[in-house]
Amino acid sequence: MPTPLPLGTNDLVFTNPVQYLAHQLAHPWGVGAHLVAPLLNWRNGSLIRAAAETLELRPGQTVADIGFGGGLGLGLLIDEVGPDGQVHGFDSSQAMVDRAARRWRPQVASGQLRLQLRSIVDLAGMPDAFDAVMTVNTVYYIEDLAAAFTSTRSALKPNGRLVVGVGDPGYMKRLPVSRYGLRLRSIDSIENELCTNGYRVTHVRVGEPPTGDSFHLLVASTEPG
C-alpha cells in the first residue's frame, strides 16, 4: 500500500505548488487528482501510445497496465484485445482506480476490465496471468526495482512481454518536480536490472534531441534468447 501523505500536504498548494504537484504525480488524491489525471494523459500520451503499440497485442489476450494513472493506456489496451480479451489495471491511488471504474463502467461490468488497488511489487498470487504488461513513468517511484521486475516476471506467461516506459534522466532532472522524491536512475541501470531478472531487453528511444524531451522504452521478453 502507498505511504500515507504527511500532514499538511494539502497546504502545499499555496505554500509550495511545485512540491504539491510532485506529491500529486506520485500519488493522486482528493480534488487534485481530477486535475492531475488529464495532465498525465496529455503529457505522457506519446510514450503511453508507443508502449501500448510495442506490446504487439492480439485480440483475446490478457494484459496489464501497472500504474495506469489517468487511464489513457487502459483505453488503448481495451481496444487492442477486444471483447474476448481482458485488461487489468493496477494503481496505488484509490482516486485513479475510482476514476477509471467510472470511465469504463460497461467494461468493468462485463469483466473485460478489472481494476485493483495494487503496486508493481505485489503481483503474488497471479502466476502466468498475463500475455503482456506495461508500466509507464512509474520507475521513479519504485524503491526496489529488483522486487518490481521479479514480481512482473512471475505474473507473465512464458514468452510474455514487459514494456517499461521511462523519461530520459537528463530531461527529467530539468523538471522542477524532480527535486521532490523522484528516483532518477540511468537507463543502463534499469536495463541491467531487467537482465538480472532473466529478461531479454531491447531498447527503443521515443523522441529525439535537440529538444532533449525524449523517452525510452525497454522492451523485456521472457522468451529464451
C-alpha positions as CSV (number, residue, x, y, z in Angstrom):
1,M,0.0,0.0,0.0
2,P,1.2,3.6,-0.6
3,T,2.8,5.5,2.2
4,P,0.3,7.9,3.8
5,L,0.9,11.5,2.8
6,P,2.3,13.7,5.5
7,L,0.1,16.1,7.4
8,G,-0.2,19.5,5.9
9,T,0.4,18.2,2.3
10,N,-2.8,19.9,1.1
11,D,-1.4,23.2,2.3
12,L,1.4,22.9,-0.2
13,V,-0.9,24.0,-3.0
14,F,-0.5,27.5,-1.5
15,T,3.0,27.4,0.1
16,N,4.9,25.3,-2.5
17,P,2.8,24.4,-5.5
18,V,5.6,22.5,-7.3
19,Q,6.0,20.2,-4.3
20,Y,2.2,19.8,-4.2
21,L,2.3,18.8,-7.9
22,A,5.1,16.4,-7.2
23,H,3.1,14.7,-4.5
24,Q,0.0,14.5,-6.8
25,L,2.0,13.0,-9.6
26,A,3.4,10.3,-7.2
27,H,0.1,9.5,-5.6
28,P,-3.0,11.5,-6.9
29,W,-5.6,12.1,-4.2
30,G,-8.5,14.4,-3.4
31,V,-9.6,17.2,-5.7
32,G,-6.2,17.5,-7.2
33,A,-6.5,14.0,-8.7
34,H,-9.2,15.3,-11.0
35,L,-6.7,17.8,-12.4
36,V,-3.7,15.6,-12.5
37,A,-5.4,12.7,-14.4
38,P,-5.9,14.6,-17.7
39,L,-2.4,16.1,-17.2
40,L,-0.9,12.7,-17.0
41,N,-2.7,11.5,-20.1
42,W,-1.7,14.6,-22.1
43,R,2.0,14.9,-21.0
44,N,2.7,11.1,-21.2
45,G,0.5,10.5,-24.2
46,S,3.1,9.8,-26.8
47,L,5.0,7.4,-24.5
48,I,1.9,5.6,-23.4
49,R,0.8,5.1,-27.1
50,A,4.3,3.9,-28.0
51,A,4.3,1.4,-25.1
52,A,0.9,0.0,-26.0
53,E,1.9,-0.4,-29.6
54,T,5.1,-2.1,-28.7
55,L,3.3,-4.8,-26.7
56,E,2.1,-6.1,-30.1
57,L,-1.2,-7.4,-28.7
58,R,-3.7,-9.7,-30.4
59,P,-7.4,-9.9,-29.8
60,G,-8.3,-12.2,-26.9
61,Q,-5.1,-11.7,-25.0
62,T,-4.8,-10.7,-21.3
63,V,-2.7,-7.6,-20.5
64,A,-2.0,-5.4,-17.5
65,D,-1.2,-1.7,-17.2
66,I,0.6,-1.0,-13.9
67,G,0.4,2.5,-12.5
68,F,-2.2,3.5,-15.2
69,G,-2.7,7.0,-13.7
70,G,-5.0,9.0,-15.9
71,G,-6.1,5.8,-17.7
72,L,-5.2,6.6,-21.3
73,G,-3.4,3.3,-21.6
74,L,-6.4,1.3,-20.3
75,G,-8.5,2.6,-23.2
76,L,-5.8,1.7,-25.8
77,L,-5.4,-1.8,-24.3
78,I,-9.2,-2.4,-24.3
79,D,-9.3,-1.6,-28.0
80,E,-6.4,-3.9,-28.8
81,V,-7.5,-7.0,-27.0
82,G,-11.2,-6.6,-27.9
83,P,-14.2,-8.0,-26.2
84,D,-12.7,-11.5,-25.9
85,G,-9.6,-10.2,-24.2
86,Q,-9.1,-8.8,-20.7
87,V,-7.3,-5.8,-19.3
88,H,-6.1,-5.5,-15.8
89,G,-5.4,-2.0,-14.3
90,F,-3.3,-1.7,-11.2
91,D,-2.6,1.6,-9.4
92,S,-1.7,2.6,-5.9
93,S,-4.1,5.6,-5.9
94,Q,-7.7,4.9,-4.9
95,A,-8.7,8.1,-6.7
96,M,-7.3,6.8,-10.0
97,V,-8.9,3.4,-9.6
98,D,-12.3,5.0,-8.8
99,R,-12.0,7.4,-11.8
100,A,-11.2,4.5,-14.2
101,A,-14.2,2.5,-12.8
102,R,-16.5,5.4,-13.6
103,R,-14.9,6.0,-17.1
104,W,-15.2,2.4,-18.2
105,R,-18.2,1.2,-16.2
106,P,-19.6,-1.1,-19.0
107,Q,-16.2,-2.8,-19.5
108,V,-15.8,-3.3,-15.7
109,A,-19.4,-4.7,-15.5
110,S,-18.7,-7.2,-18.3
111,G,-15.3,-8.3,-16.8
112,Q,-13.3,-7.0,-19.8
113,L,-11.6,-4.6,-17.5
114,R,-10.5,-5.4,-13.9
115,L,-9.2,-2.7,-11.6
116,Q,-7.3,-3.2,-8.4
117,L,-5.5,-1.1,-5.8
118,R,-2.2,-2.8,-6.1
119,S,1.5,-2.0,-6.6
120,I,4.0,-3.4,-9.1
121,V,5.8,-5.3,-6.3
122,D,2.6,-7.1,-5.2
123,L,1.6,-9.4,-8.0
124,A,1.8,-12.5,-5.9
125,G,-0.9,-15.0,-6.5
126,M,-1.1,-14.2,-10.2
127,P,1.4,-16.6,-11.8
128,D,1.4,-16.7,-15.6
129,A,-1.6,-14.4,-15.7
130,F,-0.6,-12.0,-18.5
131,D,0.5,-12.2,-22.1
132,A,1.9,-8.7,-21.7
133,V,2.4,-5.9,-19.1
134,M,3.2,-2.3,-19.5
135,T,4.2,0.3,-17.0
136,V,4.9,3.9,-18.0
137,N,6.7,6.6,-15.9
138,T,6.5,4.6,-12.7
139,V,10.1,3.6,-12.0
140,Y,10.8,7.0,-10.3
141,Y,8.5,6.0,-7.5
142,I,9.7,2.4,-7.1
143,E,12.3,1.9,-4.3
144,D,13.2,-1.7,-5.1
145,L,13.4,-2.3,-8.9
146,A,14.6,-5.9,-8.4
147,A,11.5,-6.8,-6.4
148,A,9.3,-5.0,-9.0
149,F,10.8,-6.8,-12.0
150,T,10.7,-10.2,-10.2
151,S,7.1,-9.6,-9.5
152,T,6.2,-8.8,-13.1
153,R,8.2,-11.7,-14.4
154,S,6.3,-14.1,-12.1
155,A,3.0,-12.8,-13.5
156,L,3.9,-13.1,-17.1
157,K,3.2,-16.1,-19.2
158,P,6.0,-17.9,-20.9
159,N,7.1,-15.8,-23.9
160,G,5.4,-12.8,-22.3
161,R,6.5,-9.2,-22.8
162,L,7.0,-6.3,-20.4
163,V,7.4,-2.8,-21.7
164,V,8.8,-0.2,-19.3
165,G,8.5,3.5,-20.4
166,V,10.8,6.0,-18.7
167,G,11.8,9.6,-19.3
168,D,15.4,10.4,-20.2
169,P,17.2,11.1,-16.9
170,G,18.8,14.3,-18.3
171,Y,15.5,15.6,-19.3
172,M,13.8,14.6,-16.0
173,K,16.5,16.4,-13.9
174,R,15.5,19.7,-15.5
175,L,11.9,19.3,-14.3
176,P,11.2,21.3,-11.2
177,V,9.2,18.4,-9.6
178,S,12.3,16.2,-9.8
179,R,13.6,17.8,-6.6
180,Y,10.8,16.1,-4.6
181,G,11.4,12.4,-4.1
182,L,11.9,11.1,-7.7
183,R,14.4,8.4,-8.1
184,L,16.2,9.2,-11.4
185,R,18.1,6.1,-12.5
186,S,20.2,5.7,-15.6
187,I,18.6,3.8,-18.5
188,D,21.5,1.4,-18.3
189,S,20.9,0.6,-14.7
190,I,17.2,-0.1,-15.3
191,E,18.1,-2.3,-18.3
192,N,20.7,-4.2,-16.2
193,E,18.1,-4.9,-13.5
194,L,15.8,-6.3,-16.1
195,C,18.6,-8.5,-17.5
196,T,19.5,-9.7,-14.0
197,N,15.9,-10.9,-13.6
198,G,16.1,-13.0,-16.7
199,Y,14.6,-10.7,-19.3
200,R,16.0,-10.3,-22.8
201,V,15.8,-6.5,-23.4
202,T,15.5,-4.3,-26.5
203,H,16.0,-0.5,-26.0
204,V,13.8,1.8,-28.1
205,R,14.0,5.6,-28.0
206,V,10.8,7.7,-28.3
207,G,11.5,11.3,-29.3
208,E,14.9,12.7,-30.2
209,P,17.2,15.6,-29.5
210,P,17.8,18.5,-30.0
211,T,14.9,19.2,-27.6
212,G,16.0,16.6,-25.1
213,D,12.3,15.9,-24.4
214,S,12.9,12.2,-25.0
215,F,11.8,9.0,-23.6
216,H,12.8,5.4,-23.6
217,L,11.0,2.1,-23.9
218,L,12.7,-1.0,-22.5
219,V,11.0,-4.0,-24.2
220,A,11.7,-7.0,-22.0
221,S,10.9,-10.5,-23.2
222,T,10.7,-13.7,-21.2
223,E,11.3,-15.8,-24.2
224,P,14.7,-17.6,-24.3
225,G,17.5,-15.9,-26.2
